[in-house]
Amino acid sequence: MKLVKLLGLIVSIALAGVLMLGPMTGCGGGGADQSMQTKTTTTGQELQDLDAAYKKGVITEDEYKDQKEKILDD
């Protein structure tokens, strides 16, 4: 009976820790190679978003040009 209570306590503590920290996300933990991440947007969509940010004045012309070059190089 003591063993059942102890196991219940351990499970409760572990569950509380998961709930407080939230779900663990990531790809293989720390040090994961980010070059292996899957791209979720298309190049065209990235360029449209960049253009919209520039036209709204969110980024400068230099930032626009730099980011556009990076997008096209990828």
N, CA, C and O atoms as CSV, one atom per row, in Angstrom:
chain,resi,resn,atom,element,x,y,z
A,1,MET,N,N,0.823,-1.200,0.000
A,1,MET,CA,C,0.000,0.000,0.000
A,1,MET,C,C,0.869,1.267,0.000
A,1,MET,O,O,0.557,2.251,-0.671
A,2,LYS,N,N,1.962,1.217,0.767
A,2,LYS,CA,C,2.862,2.369,0.797
A,2,LYS,C,C,3.483,2.607,-0.580
A,2,LYS,O,O,3.692,3.748,-0.990
A,3,LEU,N,N,3.773,1.515,-1.283
A,3,LEU,CA,C,4.367,1.627,-2.613
A,3,LEU,C,C,3.402,2.300,-3.576
A,3,LEU,O,O,3.826,3.117,-4.394
A,4,VAL,N,N,2.120,1.979,-3.499
A,4,VAL,CA,C,1.113,2.577,-4.373
A,4,VAL,C,C,1.006,4.076,-4.094
A,4,VAL,O,O,0.913,4.873,-5.027
A,5,LYS,N,N,1.018,4.459,-2.834
A,5,LYS,CA,C,0.955,5.878,-2.476
A,5,LYS,C,C,2.206,6.615,-2.964
A,5,LYS,O,O,2.117,7.738,-3.460
A,6,LEU,N,N,3.356,5.984,-2.822
A,6,LEU,CA,C,4.603,6.596,-3.265
A,6,LEU,C,C,4.601,6.781,-4.777
A,6,LEU,O,O,4.993,7.839,-5.270
A,7,LEU,N,N,4.165,5.766,-5.515
A,7,LEU,CA,C,4.090,5.885,-6.971
A,7,LEU,C,C,3.101,6.966,-7.384
A,7,LEU,O,O,3.357,7.718,-8.325
A,8,GLY,N,N,1.978,7.047,-6.687
A,8,GLY,CA,C,0.986,8.088,-6.972
A,8,GLY,C,C,1.565,9.480,-6.752
A,8,GLY,O,O,1.304,10.399,-7.528
A,9,LEU,N,N,2.352,9.630,-5.690
A,9,LEU,CA,C,2.986,10.911,-5.392
A,9,LEU,C,C,4.002,11.274,-6.473
A,9,LEU,O,O,4.060,12.424,-6.907
A,10,ILE,N,N,4.792,10.313,-6.902
A,10,ILE,CA,C,5.786,10.561,-7.947
A,10,ILE,C,C,5.113,10.974,-9.246
A,10,ILE,O,O,5.551,11.921,-9.899
A,11,VAL,N,N,4.050,10.272,-9.626
A,11,VAL,CA,C,3.322,10.607,-10.849
A,11,VAL,C,C,2.712,11.999,-10.734
A,11,VAL,O,O,2.740,12.766,-11.697
A,12,SER,N,N,2.167,12.331,-9.586
A,12,SER,CA,C,1.560,13.652,-9.378
A,12,SER,C,C,2.593,14.765,-9.504
A,12,SER,O,O,2.332,15.799,-10.119
A,13,ILE,N,N,3.749,14.547,-8.925
A,13,ILE,CA,C,4.812,15.552,-9.011
A,13,ILE,C,C,5.279,15.708,-10.450
A,13,ILE,O,O,5.474,16.828,-10.922
A,14,ALA,N,N,5.458,14.602,-11.146
A,14,ALA,CA,C,5.898,14.661,-12.543
A,14,ALA,C,C,4.872,15.375,-13.400
A,14,ALA,O,O,5.228,16.198,-14.244
A,15,LEU,N,N,3.600,15.066,-13.191
A,15,LEU,CA,C,2.528,15.703,-13.965
A,15,LEU,C,C,2.465,17.197,-13.670
A,15,LEU,O,O,2.273,17.999,-14.583
A,16,ALA,N,N,2.622,17.573,-12.425
A,16,ALA,CA,C,2.616,18.993,-12.072
A,16,ALA,C,C,3.771,19.720,-12.750
A,16,ALA,O,O,3.613,20.853,-13.205
A,17,GLY,N,N,4.923,19.077,-12.816
A,17,GLY,CA,C,6.069,19.687,-13.478
A,17,GLY,C,C,5.825,19.895,-14.962
A,17,GLY,O,O,6.196,20.933,-15.510
A,18,VAL,N,N,5.211,18.933,-15.614
A,18,VAL,CA,C,4.905,19.060,-17.034
A,18,VAL,C,C,3.883,20.166,-17.257
A,18,VAL,O,O,4.012,20.947,-18.200
A,19,LEU,N,N,2.880,20.240,-16.407
A,19,LEU,CA,C,1.857,21.272,-16.568
A,19,LEU,C,C,2.416,22.664,-16.335
A,19,LEU,O,O,1.998,23.618,-16.992
A,20,MET,N,N,3.356,22.793,-15.408
A,20,MET,CA,C,3.941,24.100,-15.123
A,20,MET,C,C,4.885,24.539,-16.235
A,20,MET,O,O,4.947,25.722,-16.569
A,21,LEU,N,N,5.612,23.602,-16.802
A,21,LEU,CA,C,6.583,23.938,-17.838
A,21,LEU,C,C,5.958,24.003,-19.219
A,21,LEU,O,O,6.518,24.635,-20.115
A,22,GLY,N,N,4.835,23.378,-19.409
A,22,GLY,CA,C,4.210,23.317,-20.721
A,22,GLY,C,C,4.817,22.196,-21.523
A,22,GLY,O,O,5.756,21.538,-21.074
A,23,PRO,N,N,4.292,21.977,-22.700
A,23,PRO,CA,C,4.811,20.877,-23.510
A,23,PRO,C,C,6.232,21.157,-23.965
A,23,PRO,O,O,6.594,22.298,-24.252
A,24,MET,N,N,7.014,20.124,-24.026
A,24,MET,CA,C,8.376,20.255,-24.511
A,24,MET,C,C,8.329,20.299,-26.031
A,24,MET,O,O,7.726,19.434,-26.666
A,25,THR,N,N,8.961,21.300,-26.605
A,25,THR,CA,C,8.978,21.400,-28.053
A,25,THR,C,C,10.402,21.404,-28.532
A,25,THR,O,O,11.329,21.630,-27.754
A,26,GLY,N,N,10.573,21.162,-29.768
A,26,GLY,CA,C,11.901,21.195,-30.329
A,26,GLY,C,C,12.161,19.964,-31.163
A,26,GLY,O,O,11.303,19.096,-31.317
A,27,CYS,N,N,13.335,19.911,-31.685
A,27,CYS,CA,C,13.684,18.838,-32.584
A,27,CYS,C,C,14.971,18.207,-32.096
A,27,CYS,O,O,16.059,18.538,-32.567
A,28,GLY,N,N,14.840,17.310,-31.164
A,28,GLY,CA,C,16.021,16.615,-30.695
A,28,GLY,C,C,16.723,17.292,-29.534
A,28,GLY,O,O,17.831,16.890,-29.177
A,29,GLY,N,N,16.122,18.297,-28.938
A,29,GLY,CA,C,16.723,18.930,-27.782
A,29,GLY,C,C,17.743,19.987,-28.135
A,29,GLY,O,O,17.814,20.450,-29.274
A,30,GLY,N,N,18.527,20.360,-27.152
A,30,GLY,CA,C,19.516,21.409,-27.345
A,30,GLY,C,C,20.560,21.041,-28.373
A,30,GLY,O,O,20.934,19.876,-28.511
A,31,GLY,N,N,21.016,22.016,-29.076
A,31,GLY,CA,C,22.051,21.791,-30.057
A,31,GLY,C,C,21.569,21.204,-31.367
A,31,GLY,O,O,22.378,20.767,-32.186
A,32,ALA,N,N,20.265,21.188,-31.575
A,32,ALA,CA,C,19.737,20.639,-32.823
A,32,ALA,C,C,20.224,21.475,-34.004
A,32,ALA,O,O,20.315,22.699,-33.908
A,33,ASP,N,N,20.525,20.837,-35.073
A,33,ASP,CA,C,21.006,21.512,-36.271
A,33,ASP,C,C,19.853,22.245,-36.930
A,33,ASP,O,O,18.949,21.613,-37.477
A,34,GLN,N,N,19.873,23.568,-36.885
A,34,GLN,CA,C,18.762,24.347,-37.422
A,34,GLN,C,C,18.719,24.341,-38.932
A,34,GLN,O,O,17.695,24.699,-39.515
A,35,SER,N,N,19.791,23.947,-39.580
A,35,SER,CA,C,19.776,23.892,-41.037
A,35,SER,C,C,18.891,22.757,-41.530
A,35,SER,O,O,18.564,22.693,-42.715
A,36,MET,N,N,18.503,21.865,-40.632
A,36,MET,CA,C,17.668,20.723,-40.996
A,36,MET,C,C,16.187,20.998,-40.771
A,36,MET,O,O,15.361,20.115,-41.000
A,37,GLN,N,N,15.832,22.199,-40.330
A,37,GLN,CA,C,14.430,22.519,-40.090
A,37,GLN,C,C,13.691,22.643,-41.410
A,37,GLN,O,O,14.241,23.088,-42.417
A,38,THR,N,N,12.431,22.237,-41.376
A,38,THR,CA,C,11.596,22.304,-42.560
A,38,THR,C,C,11.028,23.706,-42.716
A,38,THR,O,O,10.529,24.290,-41.754
A,39,LYS,N,N,11.103,24.234,-43.903
A,39,LYS,CA,C,10.561,25.552,-44.201
A,39,LYS,C,C,9.045,25.425,-44.347
A,39,LYS,O,O,8.556,24.563,-45.077
A,40,THR,N,N,8.305,26.290,-43.650
A,40,THR,CA,C,6.848,26.180,-43.672
A,40,THR,C,C,6.186,27.192,-44.593
A,40,THR,O,O,4.980,27.116,-44.826
A,41,THR,N,N,6.951,28.133,-45.117
A,41,THR,CA,C,6.380,29.113,-46.045
A,41,THR,C,C,7.118,29.027,-47.371
A,41,THR,O,O,8.253,28.555,-47.447
A,42,THR,N,N,6.455,29.488,-48.397
A,42,THR,CA,C,7.094,29.496,-49.710
A,42,THR,C,C,7.926,30.765,-49.859
A,42,THR,O,O,7.741,31.741,-49.132
A,43,THR,N,N,8.830,30.727,-50.801
A,43,THR,CA,C,9.656,31.907,-51.079
A,43,THR,C,C,8.764,33.072,-51.502
A,43,THR,O,O,8.981,34.211,-51.090
A,44,GLY,N,N,7.767,32.780,-52.320
A,44,GLY,CA,C,6.840,33.825,-52.765
A,44,GLY,C,C,6.104,34.472,-51.602
A,44,GLY,O,O,5.940,35.692,-51.566
A,45,GLN,N,N,5.657,33.652,-50.647
A,45,GLN,CA,C,4.945,34.192,-49.487
A,45,GLN,C,C,5.873,35.049,-48.635
A,45,GLN,O,O,5.472,36.101,-48.138
A,46,GLU,N,N,7.106,34.601,-48.470
A,46,GLU,CA,C,8.067,35.387,-47.694
A,46,GLU,C,C,8.322,36.737,-48.360
A,46,GLU,O,O,8.407,37.761,-47.681
A,47,LEU,N,N,8.444,36.739,-49.682
A,47,LEU,CA,C,8.669,37.994,-50.400
A,47,LEU,C,C,7.455,38.911,-50.294
A,47,LEU,O,O,7.612,40.124,-50.152
A,48,GLN,N,N,6.256,38.356,-50.361
A,48,GLN,CA,C,5.045,39.170,-50.215
A,48,GLN,C,C,4.962,39.778,-48.823
A,48,GLN,O,O,4.627,40.953,-48.675
A,49,ASP,N,N,5.267,38.980,-47.802
A,49,ASP,CA,C,5.246,39.483,-46.421
A,49,ASP,C,C,6.288,40.578,-46.224
A,49,ASP,O,O,6.030,41.583,-45.561
A,50,LEU,N,N,7.462,40.375,-46.804
A,50,LEU,CA,C,8.524,41.370,-46.711
A,50,LEU,C,C,8.112,42.665,-47.397
A,50,LEU,O,O,8.323,43.754,-46.863
A,51,ASP,N,N,7.522,42.543,-48.581
A,51,ASP,CA,C,7.069,43.714,-49.332
A,51,ASP,C,C,5.997,44.482,-48.548
A,51,ASP,O,O,6.009,45.713,-48.508
A,52,ALA,N,N,5.082,43.750,-47.936
A,52,ALA,CA,C,4.021,44.389,-47.144
A,52,ALA,C,C,4.619,45.144,-45.957
A,52,ALA,O,O,4.190,46.254,-45.643
A,53,ALA,N,N,5.604,44.544,-45.304
A,53,ALA,CA,C,6.244,45.203,-44.156
A,53,ALA,C,C,6.949,46.473,-44.598
A,53,ALA,O,O,6.905,47.484,-43.898
A,54,TYR,N,N,7.593,46.431,-45.744
A,54,TYR,CA,C,8.284,47.609,-46.260
A,54,TYR,C,C,7.282,48.713,-46.621
A,54,TYR,O,O,7.491,49.877,-46.278
A,55,LYS,N,N,6.210,48.351,-47.305
A,55,LYS,CA,C,5.210,49.351,-47.709
A,55,LYS,C,C,4.498,49.975,-46.519
A,55,LYS,O,O,4.053,51.120,-46.595
A,56,LYS,N,N,4.385,49.233,-45.416
A,56,LYS,CA,C,3.750,49.767,-44.203
A,56,LYS,C,C,4.719,50.597,-43.371
A,56,LYS,O,O,4.325,51.221,-42.386
A,57,GLY,N,N,5.989,50.602,-43.772
A,57,GLY,CA,C,6.989,51.380,-43.037
A,57,GLY,C,C,7.542,50.669,-41.819
A,57,GLY,O,O,8.173,51.295,-40.967
A,58,VAL,N,N,7.311,49.361,-41.726
A,58,VAL,CA,C,7.796,48.600,-40.581
A,58,VAL,C,C,9.309,48.398,-40.663
A,58,VAL,O,O,9.989,48.344,-39.638
A,59,ILE,N,N,9.828,48.288,-41.880
A,59,ILE,CA,C,11.264,48.113,-42.081
A,59,ILE,C,C,11.771,49.170,-43.058
A,59,ILE,O,O,11.010,49.713,-43.859
A,60,THR,N,N,13.050,49.446,-42.976
A,60,THR,CA,C,13.656,50.443,-43.862
A,60,THR,C,C,13.964,49.816,-45.228
A,60,THR,O,O,13.859,48.602,-45.405
A,61,GLU,N,N,14.340,50.656,-46.174
A,61,GLU,CA,C,14.684,50.166,-47.506
A,61,GLU,C,C,15.914,49.256,-47.444
A,61,GLU,O,O,15.971,48.230,-48.123
A,62,ASP,N,N,16.895,49.641,-46.624
A,62,ASP,CA,C,18.096,48.800,-46.487
A,62,ASP,C,C,17.748,47.431,-45.891
A,62,ASP,O,O,18.246,46.402,-46.346
A,63,GLU,N,N,16.884,47.433,-44.865
A,63,GLU,CA,C,16.462,46.162,-44.271
A,63,GLU,C,C,15.703,45.326,-45.295
A,63,GLU,O,O,15.877,44.110,-45.371
A,64,TYR,N,N,14.863,45.988,-46.078
A,64,TYR,CA,C,14.107,45.305,-47.128
A,64,TYR,C,C,15.051,44.625,-48.117
A,64,TYR,O,O,14.875,43.453,-48.448
A,65,LYS,N,N,16.040,45.361,-48.580
A,65,LYS,CA,C,16.984,44.816,-49.564
A,65,LYS,C,C,17.787,43.655,-48.982
A,65,LYS,O,O,17.987,42.637,-49.645
A,66,ASP,N,N,18.247,43.815,-47.737
A,66,ASP,CA,C,19.027,42.751,-47.095
A,66,ASP,C,C,18.197,41.478,-46.933
A,66,ASP,O,O,18.659,40.381,-47.248
A,67,GLN,N,N,16.974,41.634,-46.442
A,67,GLN,CA,C,16.118,40.472,-46.214
A,67,GLN,C,C,15.709,39.809,-47.530
A,67,GLN,O,O,15.631,38.583,-47.620
A,68,LYS,N,N,15.450,40.627,-48.544
A,68,LYS,CA,C,15.083,40.073,-49.844
A,68,LYS,C,C,16.221,39.228,-50.398
A,68,LYS,O,O,15.992,38.149,-50.945
A,69,GLU,N,N,17.440,39.718,-50.256
A,69,GLU,CA,C,18.601,38.966,-50.728
A,69,GLU,C,C,18.730,37.644,-49.986
A,69,GLU,O,O,19.018,36.617,-50.599
A,70,LYS,N,N,18.520,37.659,-48.666
A,70,LYS,CA,C,18.611,36.425,-47.871
A,70,LYS,C,C,17.550,35.424,-48.298
A,70,LYS,O,O,17.828,34.230,-48.417
A,71,ILE,N,N,16.329,35.912,-48.531
A,71,ILE,CA,C,15.243,35.027,-48.948
A,71,ILE,C,C,15.557,34.379,-50.292
A,71,ILE,O,O,15.350,33.180,-50.479
A,72,LEU,N,N,16.054,35.175,-51.211
A,72,LEU,CA,C,16.343,34.652,-52.553
A,72,LEU,C,C,17.550,33.714,-52.555
A,72,LEU,O,O,17.649,32.835,-53.410
A,73,ASP,N,N,18.468,33.896,-51.604
A,73,ASP,CA,C,19.643,33.027,-51.521
A,73,ASP,C,C,19.301,31.649,-50.923
A,73,ASP,O,O,19.989,30.665,-51.192
A,74,ASP,N,N,18.248,31.591,-50.125
A,74,ASP,CA,C,17.871,30.318,-49.477
A,74,ASP,C,C,17.261,29.349,-50.393
A,74,ASP,O,O,16.901,28.247,-49.977
